[in-house]
Amino acid sequence: MEAVFFILVGGALFSQSWNLLGLLAEGRSLGLLLGLLALISLTALVIDPVIIQSELHHSHWATNNTVFKSLIVLWAVYLLASGAQNFLDLEERSVGLFAGFVSVISILTFLYFVTRFAPESNKYGEAVWLSMSVATFILAINAGLTFFHQAIPFHVIRLVSGWSLLVGGSILGLVGILIGIGTISL
């Protein structure tokens, strides 16, 4: 579940960065790609978790699972909205305002995973704690930068947002691949 989500959202953020950096000629193809990646990322909801669920922590696995699945749905809706905005060439402020909401929820998810998976209080291990913390922090930062770029027409931050999406999407994809091949595991 985590690997699929991180790879697909990382790919979506990487694609969005090309538009912000001015490397795409038109936004319709980006909108179609973002919508497709958002819909495919919803398939992660039915896949069994790899690193969140553990036999060691039966009391918290349902909460951890619910928090992560809520994050998946939130980001899928955000990517669908962003894809529709790009495909239909709509005003970007509404998606930017929604990105602010997504950023706040992603920060709360980051804080949840930082405290819940802390190596001092859990047996999940440092790799699981670090991967979940870094991934949710990257999601929160990228949504926050998108908020400041689109909702508040702060055009100076366009390149910063583009490069952050590029690097953040790459890191998310790498974390997803490492979880998928079993390098990061319980």
Summary of the structure (lengths in Angstrom):
residues: 186
radius of gyration: 16.2
end to end distance: 14.4
largest distance: 50.6
contacts: 641
relative contact order: 0.19
helix: 77%
strand: 0%
